[in-house]
């Protein structure tokens, strides 16, 4: 979750997360560069893709619209919808029954703008909770958090606290191809195992492990190699941080889970 914006957006578009025709949200559009990049991810001849771009500042929306006008043809422009509202209100502008594949936050102040106009911890938390509700299964919430301005460190800690409630996301980021993302996730996840109560950690890990194990048959028998690899990476990262006791307590005790797991590893290890 804590990663350079351009790299995360690039990974989201080039991998399995965002596809042509998807809906995505730029929760803080600023000067429009992320909005433009996200539109390129979803735009195709079907005209089904949508980017919902939000910002409270009129100057940000003006800058974003100007960039899109300069960079896109008329058909592509129709795929971007701009809203003068807070990122905490994203559910109010999203059409009913629409889920999105990517919600992107670029927190702090508008580059080149008024540095006293900043995103706030309270509304950012509401925005993250809204993003969690609207993002599709397998989708991504991407954040870039600046800490050098007044209020930035507090907002970063709010984001950290939110992320700590989503440990499965951390197991995904541990396996990220981008070294800085992987290292940051490893440090953060390690801190969680040290700082949180053992009961909480065991409960979280057990729930994640159960969910991953239930999905194993479909993953093993499916045709999506990238999905299978991602599934294996999460399982292995989870076991690495939890230790061998996890295998003993939750895997070897089940005559069904154990064969499924080892069959899965035999099939996926050559690709890791």
N, C-alpha and C positions, 0 to 999 in steps of 0.2 A: 504494500500500500504506500510505502514511503519511497518514492523513486523519481528520477528525472522525468519531466513531463514528456519531452519529445520521444524518449526511448520507450516509455510505457505506451504511448499512443501508437508508436510504430509497431511494437510487439502485439498490441491488441488487434491491429488491422491485418498484420501479416500471418497471424496464427489462426486459432479456431474461435476466438472470442467474437470479433465483429466481422460480419459478412455483408456483401452487397445486399441492399434492400432492408437492412436492419434499422431500428430506431435507437438513437443515442441522445444523451443529454450533456451539454456543456453547462455545468451549474454556475460557472463564473466566467463569462465569455471574455471579459477584459478587452484587449485590442483585437481579438478575433482569430488569432493564429491557431489556437486549438480547435475552434469552431470550423475553420477551413480544413484543417487536417482530418477532422472527424467526418466532415461532409465527403471528402474524397474517399474515405473508407466505405461509405454506404451508398454512394451514388452509382447508378447504372441506368440502362435504358428503360427499365421497368418503372422508374420514378416512384418506387415504393419506399425507398430509404428516407429517413427524416432525422434532422438534427434540431433539437429544441435547446435554444441558447438563452440563458438567463443572466441578467445583471441589474443591479439597482441603479447604477449610474447612467444617465443619459449619454454622457460622453463615451462611455464604453460601448453602448449599443450603436452609437453613430460610427465609432471607429470600426466596429465589427462589420456593420453594413457596408461601409466604404471598401473595406478589404474584400468582402465577398463580391461586391459589384465589379471590382477591378480584376478579380481572379477567376470568376466563373461565367459560364454561358447562361442564357436565360433559363434553360431547363434545370440546370443545377441550382440556380438561385431559389427556385421554387421549393427545394427540399429543406431549406433552412427557415425556421420560424424563431423570431427574436421576441423576448418578453422582458418588460421592465418590472422585474420582481425579484424577490430574495430567493436564494437557493433553497431555503426552508419551505418554499411554496411550490416546489416543482410538481407535486401531485395535482395542484390546481390547474396547471396549464397542460398537463399530459392528457390526451384523449382517453376516455374510458376504455378499459379492457386492453390497453396497450402496455406491454412490458418492454424494457429496453435492455440492450446488451452491454452498454457502457455508460457509466455516469462519471464525469471527470470534474474534479475540483482543483482550482489553482488559487490557493488561499493567500491572503495578505492584502496588498494594496495594488491599485492599477498602475502598471509601469508607465512612467511619464506623467502620471496624474497626481491628484491630491493625496499625499501620504498619510493624512489624518483620516481619510476614508478607508477603513479597513474592514475585513470580515471579522466577525465576533464569535467567540467560543459558543455562546448560547445558540445562535442561529445556525452555526456550522454543525453542531450536534443534531439539531432538528433536521438539517439537510441530509446528514449521513443516515439518520433513521429513516427518512423518506426514501433515500436511494436504496436502502436495504429492502424496502417494501416493493419498489417498482422494478428493480433489476431482475432479469430473467435468470432461472437456474443456469449456472455455468457462465454467467455474465461477470462483469468486472466493475468495481468501484476504484477509481484511480485518484490519488491525491498528491499534490505538491504543496508542501507547507513551508513557508518562510518564517524564520524565528528572529530575525535581526531587528524588527521594529517593536515598539511597545505593544504588548498584547500577543505577540507572535508566539512566545514560549508557552503562554497559557493555552493558546489555541492548539499548539502541537501536543501538549499534554492531554487535552480533550480528545484529540484524534487518537492518541495512543490508548487512552482508556476505552474508547469505542472499539478499537482494533483488538484489544485484549479479550473482548467478548466474542470475537470471531476467530478462534484459534485455527480453524481449518484453513482460513485464508493465509495464515502465517506458514503453515506447512506447504502451501502452494508456492509462496514467495521464497522459501528456503531453496527450492529447486529452480529458481529463475535463472535464465541464461546470462542475465546481466549481473556481473560480479558484485557491484555495489548493492543492488537490491537484495541478492542472496545473503550477503554478509550482514546487512542491516536486519533482515528478518531473523537470521540465526541469533544475533545478539539480543534482539527484542524477545524472541521466543525463549532463549535461555534465561533471561531475566524473569520472564513470567513463571518458569518452572521453579526459580529460586524464591520469588517474592510472594507468590500466591499460595494459599493453603493447599496442603497435599490432597485434601478431599476434593477441592474444586478441580485441581488438575486431573485427578483420576477420573472424576465424573466427565469432564470435557473429553478426555482422551478416549474413554470407553464409548461415549456417544459417537464420536467421529469414527472410531474403529468399526463400530457396528454398522454405521451408514456405508462405509467403504466396502465392508465385507458383503453386505446385502446386494451391492451393485456388481460384485465380482462376476457372477455368471453372465450377465449381459455384456460386460466389458470384454470378458474372455472370448465370448462367441461373436462379438460384434466385428465390424470391418474397419472401424476407425482406429488406425494405429496410434495417432497422436493422443487420442483420448485414453487408450490403454496405457501408454507411457506415462501420461499425467497421473493416472490412477496409481500406477506402480510407484511413482516418485512420492506421492503423498503418503502411501502406506509405509514406504521405507523410511521417509523422514520422520514419520510419527513414531515408528519403532526405535529409530536411532535416539530421539530425544527422550523417549519414555523408558527405554531400557528393556532388557530381556524378560523382565517380569510381566510386561504386557502380553508377550507371546504366550507365556506360561498360563496366565490367568484367563485370557480371553480367546486364545486360539487353540492351544493343545487340549483344552478341556472339551472341545466340541469335535465329534467325529465327522461332522459335516463341514465345518469351517476350515479345519486343518487341511484336508485334501484339496479343497477349493483354492486355498491360499497358495499352497506349494505348486499346484498345477498352474496357477496363474504366473508364479515366478518363473517356472520353467519356460513358459511361453514368451514372457516379456523380457527377461534378462538379456537375451542377445541384442536387444534394441537399446539398452541403457548405456 
